[in-house]
Amino acid sequence: MKKKGKKQNDWTELLASHRAACDIAFEELDKLVQEFQDGENIKKPLDRFRKRLLEIQRGAIQLHEELYTVPIRKICSVERRNITEQQYLLARAAGFPLLTAQAIGIAPVSDYEAYLNCIYEDDKTVCFMDPDETPQVKTVNKRTGKRRIRIRLACSPEETRLAHYTPEQREFFNKFRPDVLARAQHDKPGRSEPECPPTKGGNATSGKSDNKRKSKK
């Protein structure tokens, strides 16, 4: 049973506290060096202590990079398909919201496998695809005339193109969620590009969109 108030990302805070402790130790060491800078007997031990402390600090920084920074950076970029299962689990442990097998109603597979198969990529877009998401609907404020869109973490199957599903994705959804393949767009002549968050350009809520308006006759 989990204790109340216990945070999922306590380990990230622990790493940060170790790095802070190293910084404080360096400050104290500098003070000692100032006080005994003329004493040859104390200088060598202090230098050895500084070297060891520096190694600890570098280790803490590297550990923080590998356990937290690298997984999050990959997931937030076009490299999201190239993360390992360990990096996926580390990102979830750090509190990063990711699709899981249970969330999309596919129990027999691992969360990591569900995550990989829910990454959609075509020639201009890389995004998460949520089988339970609905298509983006644009609304217009009647008073201001400004368009509004709903901010989402993933796109719907209707905003993806079946032609860009990998063979593994087709097999996966055909077995567990055949409705996804049925809802995906089938290429037709003259079709428009779907909107799908986020793009390689970094937009977190929409993919390629055609903003050209037809001229009024």
C-alpha positions as CSV (number, residue, x, y, z in Angstrom):
1,M,0.0,0.0,0.0
2,K,1.4,3.4,-1.1
3,K,2.0,6.0,1.5
4,K,0.0,9.2,1.1
5,G,1.9,12.1,-0.3
6,K,4.5,9.8,-1.8
7,K,5.6,11.2,-5.2
8,Q,6.3,8.9,-8.2
9,N,9.5,10.9,-9.1
10,D,11.2,10.9,-5.7
11,W,14.2,9.3,-7.3
12,T,14.7,12.3,-9.6
13,E,14.6,14.6,-6.6
14,L,17.1,12.4,-4.8
15,L,19.5,12.8,-7.7
16,A,19.0,16.5,-7.7
17,S,19.8,16.6,-4.0
18,H,23.0,14.7,-4.5
19,R,24.1,17.2,-7.1
20,A,23.2,20.1,-4.8
21,A,25.2,18.4,-1.9
22,C,28.2,18.2,-4.2
23,D,27.9,21.9,-5.0
24,I,27.8,22.8,-1.3
25,A,30.8,20.6,-0.6
26,F,32.8,22.4,-3.3
27,E,31.9,25.7,-1.7
28,E,33.1,24.5,1.7
29,L,36.3,23.1,0.1
30,D,37.1,26.4,-1.5
31,K,36.8,28.1,1.9
32,L,39.2,25.6,3.4
33,V,41.7,26.2,0.5
34,Q,41.5,29.9,1.2
35,E,42.2,29.4,4.9
36,F,45.1,27.0,4.3
37,Q,46.5,28.2,1.0
38,D,49.9,28.7,2.5
39,G,50.1,25.4,4.2
40,E,51.8,22.7,2.1
41,N,50.8,19.9,4.4
42,I,47.1,20.5,3.9
43,K,47.2,21.4,0.2
44,K,47.8,17.9,-1.1
45,P,45.0,16.2,0.9
46,L,42.6,19.0,-0.2
47,D,43.5,18.5,-3.8
48,R,42.9,14.8,-3.5
49,F,39.5,15.5,-1.8
50,R,38.6,17.9,-4.6
51,K,39.4,15.4,-7.3
52,R,37.3,12.7,-5.6
53,L,34.4,15.1,-5.1
54,L,34.6,16.1,-8.7
55,E,34.3,12.4,-9.8
56,I,31.2,12.0,-7.6
57,Q,29.6,15.2,-9.0
58,R,30.2,14.0,-12.6
59,G,28.8,10.6,-11.8
60,A,25.6,12.2,-10.4
61,I,25.2,14.4,-13.5
62,Q,25.7,11.5,-15.8
63,L,23.3,9.3,-13.9
64,H,20.7,12.1,-14.0
65,E,21.2,12.4,-17.8
66,E,20.8,8.6,-18.4
67,L,17.9,8.1,-16.1
68,Y,15.9,11.2,-16.7
69,T,17.1,13.7,-19.3
70,V,17.8,11.3,-22.2
71,P,14.5,9.3,-22.1
72,I,12.4,12.5,-21.9
73,R,14.4,14.2,-24.6
74,K,13.9,11.2,-27.0
75,I,10.2,10.9,-26.3
76,C,9.7,14.6,-27.0
77,S,11.5,14.4,-30.4
78,V,11.4,12.4,-33.6
79,E,13.5,9.8,-31.9
80,R,10.6,8.6,-29.8
81,R,10.5,5.3,-31.7
82,N,14.1,4.6,-30.9
83,I,13.9,4.4,-27.1
84,T,14.5,1.2,-25.2
85,E,12.0,-0.5,-22.9
86,Q,14.1,0.7,-20.0
87,Q,14.0,4.3,-21.1
88,Y,10.3,4.0,-21.6
89,L,9.8,2.7,-18.1
90,L,12.2,5.4,-16.7
91,A,10.1,8.2,-18.4
92,R,6.9,6.8,-16.9
93,A,8.6,6.5,-13.5
94,A,9.5,10.2,-13.8
95,G,5.8,11.0,-14.2
96,F,5.8,11.6,-18.0
97,P,2.3,10.7,-19.4
98,L,2.6,7.9,-21.9
99,L,0.1,5.5,-23.5
100,T,-0.2,2.1,-21.9
101,A,-1.8,-1.1,-23.0
102,Q,-4.5,-1.0,-20.4
103,A,-5.4,2.6,-21.3
104,I,-6.2,1.6,-24.9
105,G,-7.9,-1.7,-23.9
106,I,-5.1,-4.1,-25.0
107,A,-4.3,-6.2,-22.0
108,P,-2.3,-9.1,-23.4
109,V,0.7,-7.0,-24.5
110,S,3.3,-5.0,-22.6
111,D,3.0,-1.3,-22.2
112,Y,6.2,-0.8,-24.2
113,E,4.9,-2.7,-27.2
114,A,1.6,-0.7,-27.1
115,Y,3.7,2.5,-26.9
116,L,5.8,1.6,-30.0
117,N,2.8,0.6,-32.1
118,C,1.0,3.9,-31.2
119,I,3.7,6.0,-32.8
120,Y,2.6,7.3,-36.2
121,E,5.1,8.6,-38.7
122,D,4.7,9.7,-42.3
123,D,6.9,11.8,-44.6
124,K,6.2,15.0,-42.7
125,T,4.8,14.1,-39.3
126,V,5.7,12.1,-36.2
127,C,3.1,11.9,-33.5
128,F,1.4,9.7,-30.9
129,M,-1.8,8.0,-32.1
130,D,-4.4,7.2,-29.5
131,P,-7.0,4.6,-30.7
132,D,-9.6,6.1,-28.4
133,E,-9.0,9.7,-29.5
134,T,-11.5,11.6,-31.6
135,P,-10.7,13.8,-34.6
136,Q,-9.7,17.4,-34.1
137,V,-12.7,19.8,-34.5
138,K,-12.0,23.4,-35.1
139,T,-14.5,25.9,-33.8
140,V,-14.8,29.6,-34.5
141,N,-15.5,32.3,-31.9
142,K,-18.5,34.2,-33.4
143,R,-17.5,37.4,-31.6
144,T,-13.8,37.5,-32.5
145,G,-13.7,35.3,-35.5
146,K,-10.7,33.4,-34.1
147,R,-10.4,29.7,-34.6
148,R,-10.0,27.4,-31.6
149,I,-8.6,23.9,-31.4
150,R,-8.5,21.4,-28.5
151,I,-5.0,20.8,-27.2
152,R,-4.2,17.0,-27.3
153,L,-1.3,14.7,-26.5
154,A,-2.1,12.4,-29.4
155,C,-4.0,12.3,-32.7
156,S,-6.9,10.0,-33.7
157,P,-6.8,7.1,-36.2
158,E,-8.9,9.2,-38.5
159,E,-6.0,11.7,-38.8
160,T,-3.5,9.1,-39.9
161,R,-2.9,7.4,-43.2
162,L,-3.0,3.6,-43.5
163,A,-0.3,3.6,-46.1
164,H,2.2,4.8,-43.6
165,Y,1.5,2.1,-41.0
166,T,4.4,-0.3,-40.7
167,P,3.8,-4.0,-41.3
168,E,4.3,-4.5,-37.5
169,Q,1.6,-1.9,-36.8
170,R,-0.8,-3.4,-39.2
171,E,-0.3,-6.8,-37.7
172,F,-0.6,-5.4,-34.2
173,F,-3.9,-3.5,-34.7
174,N,-5.4,-6.2,-36.9
175,K,-5.0,-8.5,-34.0
176,F,-5.9,-6.3,-31.0
177,R,-7.7,-3.2,-32.4
178,P,-9.0,-3.8,-36.0
179,D,-11.1,-0.6,-35.7
180,V,-8.0,1.5,-35.9
181,L,-7.2,0.2,-39.3
182,A,-10.7,0.8,-40.5
183,R,-10.7,4.3,-39.2
184,A,-7.4,5.3,-40.7
185,Q,-7.4,7.3,-43.9
186,H,-7.1,5.3,-47.1
187,D,-5.2,7.3,-49.7
188,K,-7.3,8.8,-52.4
189,P,-6.4,11.2,-55.3
190,G,-6.5,14.8,-54.3
191,R,-6.8,14.0,-50.5
192,S,-5.6,16.6,-48.0
193,E,-3.0,16.0,-45.3
194,P,-4.3,15.1,-41.8
195,E,-3.6,17.2,-38.8
196,C,-1.7,15.2,-36.2
197,P,0.3,16.4,-33.1
198,P,3.2,16.9,-32.8
199,T,5.2,17.6,-35.9
200,K,9.0,17.5,-36.6
201,G,8.9,21.2,-36.4
202,G,8.0,21.0,-32.7
203,N,4.3,22.0,-32.7
204,A,2.8,19.9,-29.9
205,T,-0.8,20.1,-31.0
206,S,-1.0,19.9,-34.7
207,G,0.7,18.5,-37.7
208,K,0.7,19.8,-41.3
209,S,-2.2,22.0,-42.0
210,D,-3.4,23.7,-45.1
211,N,-4.1,27.3,-44.2
212,K,-4.8,28.4,-47.8
213,R,-8.3,29.8,-48.2
214,K,-10.2,29.6,-51.4
215,S,-10.8,33.0,-52.8
216,K,-14.3,34.1,-52.9
217,K,-15.8,34.4,-56.3
